[in-house]
Amino acid sequence: MSTVTCPECAAEVTLDAGTEVGEIIVCPDCGVDLEITALEPAAVQLAPMEQEDWGE
């Protein structure tokens, strides 16, 4: 297992053993969605917000 720092609140977030690049995790401290961008070394970034299409 490895840990990363949340870019929003600076909390340490532990990545589970089966974590994969591109997976979305949630920071346990601030609740923001984080996208895993690398595993060696582990890195995350704020996940892109999904845009609503409102049926267009």
Helices and strands as residue ranges (DSSP letters): E 2-5, E 12-15, E 24-26, E 33-39, E 42-46
